[in-house]
Amino acid sequence: MYRTGIYKGTGLCPLREYDKCHIFLWSYSTVTSDFVTGIIKYWYLWIAMTELTQKTIRWITIILPLLLLLAAADSLLIEPDDISRSQTERGHVFGATYMTMNNPYYKVVDSQLRARLEQNGDILITRDAAMNQQRQNEEIKELIDSGAEAIFIACVDWDDVEEGIRFARDAGVPVIAIDTEVKNEDLVTCSVVSDNYEAGVLCAKHLMSNRTEADIILLEHITAISGRQRIKGFTDTLAGHPEYRIVGSGESDGQIENAMPVMEKLLKEHPEANVVMALNDPSAFGAMAAIEGAGLSGSILIYSVDGSPEAKAMVSEHMMTATCAQFPSLIALEAAKALYEIRSGIEAEKKITTPVELVTERNVYRFDLSGWQ
């Protein structure tokens, strides 16, 4: 038996038989929280100043495992909370508002964008405009009042959004438009969008290569410039070919629940229709429900834009003709990259356009049918 000593001014004790556990405890305390660190250091000092009798050793054998268990629990339970708390204290806050979170595409963009920002210790606050532009304008103001240092926006109406983005500009908060552009481009710092016009072109070219003539119904979303560009790319490509006729069109707002009744009405008005061009996958799904309800499944070609997992599965099962794939992960990557360039004083590109790719029965299995690309 002996009494360990502490060298004055060093905090160290002479290395003896039992000091291996002292050193282990002390070193382990450097990777745990302040709470457990304090316990371990006091425990260390107690051992260092105590007669190591057989009874003491028995107590060590009981308490040491408990202490290590506490340290392990600390690393699993306490530390993540501390990380989250410190991230909130140190990280920058950004905001995002989407025209609707009812569209899975925006959920994927938001998830990917959030992951990019959180990798840098930053925070993303997300809002759903629920297809209401006035609500979205108010969300922009609320996000800025909440401390958002930049705003990502997929606007409901490319014209009426000006009130909200002008407020952000006047507040000195940069705005990055994603997925769809705004009419007054001077009010946004950067736009990150898919090549929407090309998406329509690719659908039209596929149609022309598979049908010598067609009677076509269009499902549109006229307040979103991205939807208008897709339909324009489609109709421009068919222009000059009178054998491809646009017999009817309807406003779907890009929503399943709106597209279905609109398509039901159009099918009654234009029973000769044998092709549908929908601005996005949800509109196409609504059209498919109406077509099935009319007993016309398999007799109408269906084109759309998005490349959602559900649409790709339907293409693989010959229920849809084609969907032009967007790449939401790339949209999010480019948007995050633009944000950090802007914050670093680097002038970001005014408009960043990401590619699209037509998914048909010939190439569908090159894509992941269970997820987005």
VENPE-V173497 format. One record per residue. N is the residue number from 0. PHI is phi in whole degrees, -180 to 180 (* if undefined). PSI is psi in whole degrees, 0 to 359 (NA if undefined). Layout:
BEGIN
<<N,PHI,PSI> <N,PHI,PSI>>
END
This chain:
BEGIN
<<0,*,146> <1,-156,165> <2,-104,124> <3,-73,151> <4,-117,165> <5,-119,122> <6,-66,130> <7,-62,133> <8,78,359> <9,-114,332> <10,75,13> <11,-110,150> <12,-113,157> <13,-60,141> <14,-77,113> <15,-130,189> <16,-58,319> <17,-91,357> <18,-74,349> <19,-60,319> <20,-70,328> <21,-61,311> <22,-64,319> <23,-61,313> <24,-61,317> <25,-65,317> <26,-69,323> <27,-64,328> <28,-66,343> <29,-75,346> <30,-110,9> <31,-113,178> <32,-71,167> <33,-59,326> <34,-62,307> <35,-71,326> <36,-56,317> <37,-63,316> <38,-61,314> <39,-63,318> <40,-67,320> <41,-66,322> <42,-62,317> <43,-60,313> <44,-65,324> <45,-63,315> <46,-62,318> <47,-65,334> <48,-105,7> <49,-112,144> <50,-65,124> <51,-87,76> <52,-79,172> <53,-60,323> <54,-64,319> <55,-62,317> <56,-62,321> <57,-62,319> <58,-64,321> <59,-61,317> <60,-66,337> <61,-86,315> <62,-79,325> <63,-57,311> <64,-60,323> <65,-65,320> <66,-64,317> <67,-66,324> <68,-64,319> <69,-62,319> <70,-64,319> <71,-66,318> <72,-63,323> <73,-61,316> <74,-68,332> <75,-88,324> <76,-107,315> <77,-80,319> <78,-63,316> <79,-58,321> <80,-63,321> <81,-65,321> <82,-62,313> <83,-61,318> <84,-66,316> <85,-68,328> <86,-64,318> <87,-63,322> <88,-72,323> <89,-98,332> <90,-76,160> <91,-87,153> <92,-110,129> <93,-127,159> <94,-122,155> <95,-142,138> <96,-136,129> <97,-114,152> <98,-58,323> <99,-162,139> <100,-94,8> <101,-76,344> <102,-95,118> <103,-56,333> <104,-57,316> <105,-70,330> <106,-65,321> <107,-69,315> <108,-58,314> <109,-64,317> <110,-62,315> <111,-67,320> <112,-65,316> <113,-60,318> <114,-62,319> <115,-63,317> <116,-71,320> <117,-68,336> <118,-62,335> <119,-99,10> <120,78,18> <121,-103,170> <122,-118,141> <123,-120,124> <124,-103,124> <125,-111,140> <126,-130,151> <127,-113,117> <128,-78,347> <129,52,42> <130,63,27> <131,-124,109> <132,-67,323> <133,-63,320> <134,-63,319> <135,-65,321> <136,-60,320> <137,-68,325> <138,-64,322> <139,-60,314> <140,-63,318> <141,-65,321> <142,-65,318> <143,-66,319> <144,-63,334> <145,-83,359> <146,102,9> <147,-63,130> <148,-95,353> <149,-162,155> <150,-126,131> <151,-99,136> <152,-141,133> <153,-113,100> <154,-75,152> <155,-74,312> <156,-129,120> <157,-67,342> <158,-96,307> <159,-71,352> <160,-72,350> <161,-57,323> <162,-56,314> <163,-70,314> <164,-75,335> <165,-68,321> <166,-59,316> <167,-64,317> <168,-61,316> <169,-67,333> <170,-86,359> <171,76,22> <172,-104,117> <173,-67,146> <174,-119,131> <175,-115,115> <176,-81,132> <177,-125,141> <178,76,318> <179,-140,141> <180,-82,171> <181,-112,158> <182,-67,313> <183,-92,88> <184,-65,341> <185,-67,341> <186,-90,354> <187,-116,148> <188,-78,327> <189,-160,149> <190,-123,133> <191,-121,111> <192,-138,159> <193,-74,163> <194,-79,79> <195,-66,321> <196,-62,316> <197,-64,328> <198,-60,317> <199,-67,321> <200,-60,314> <201,-64,321> <202,-65,317> <203,-65,318> <204,-63,321> <205,-65,318> <206,-59,313> <207,-65,334> <208,-83,350> <209,-119,345> <210,-136,139> <211,-84,344> <212,-158,163> <213,-162,149> <214,-112,114> <215,-113,138> <216,-109,135> <217,-107,134> <218,-110,118> <219,-117,173> <220,-147,88> <221,-74,340> <222,-84,349> <223,-105,118> <224,-63,331> <225,-63,317> <226,-66,320> <227,-65,322> <228,-66,322> <229,-64,314> <230,-66,322> <231,-65,318> <232,-59,322> <233,-68,309> <234,-72,325> <235,-62,322> <236,-68,328> <237,-85,346> <238,-59,140> <239,87,1> <240,-123,86> <241,-63,345> <242,-74,349> <243,-109,104> <244,-107,133> <245,-88,108> <246,-96,341> <247,-169,159> <248,-150,157> <249,-152,154> <250,-90,121> <251,-111,347> <252,59,15> <253,71,20> <254,-118,140> <255,-57,311> <256,-65,335> <257,-86,322> <258,-66,323> <259,-62,306> <260,-66,326> <261,-63,317> <262,-68,322> <263,-58,316> <264,-66,316> <265,-65,324> <266,-66,325> <267,-70,323> <268,-77,332> <269,-134,72> <270,-64,344> <271,-79,350> <272,-59,135> <273,-133,9> <274,-144,141> <275,-123,130> <276,-114,112> <277,-106,143> <278,-67,336> <279,-153,173> <280,-64,315> <281,-56,320> <282,-63,320> <283,-64,322> <284,-65,320> <285,-63,320> <286,-64,319> <287,-63,321> <288,-63,319> <289,-67,319> <290,-63,316> <291,-64,319> <292,-63,331> <293,-87,1> <294,72,28> <295,-113,14> <296,-58,135> <297,90,349> <298,-104,355> <299,-126,127> <300,-75,140> <301,-126,121> <302,-115,148> <303,-157,183> <304,-132,133> <305,158,305> <306,78,37> <307,-70,160> <308,-57,320> <309,-66,319> <310,-67,319> <311,-63,322> <312,-64,320> <313,-69,325> <314,-64,317> <315,-65,334> <316,-99,10> <317,64,27> <318,-93,335> <319,-124,151> <320,-80,311> <321,-165,152> <322,-133,134> <323,-89,115> <324,-76,131> <325,-95,168> <326,-125,83> <327,-61,328> <328,-65,325> <329,-73,322> <330,-57,312> <331,-64,318> <332,-61,313> <333,-67,323> <334,-66,317> <335,-65,319> <336,-61,316> <337,-63,320> <338,-57,310> <339,-73,333> <340,-66,315> <341,-61,316> <342,-70,338> <343,-89,2> <344,86,7> <345,-88,136> <346,-77,113> <347,-75,157> <348,-59,140> <349,-66,321> <350,-137,126> <351,-114,121> <352,-111,125> <353,-99,150> <354,-73,163> <355,-128,162> <356,-147,131> <357,-75,130> <358,-106,119> <359,-127,179> <360,-63,338> <361,-78,331> <362,-124,5> <363,-59,329> <364,-80,0> <365,-81,349> <366,-105,159> <367,-80,112> <368,-75,345> <369,-96,355> <370,-154,180> <371,-84,167> <372,-105,NA>>
END
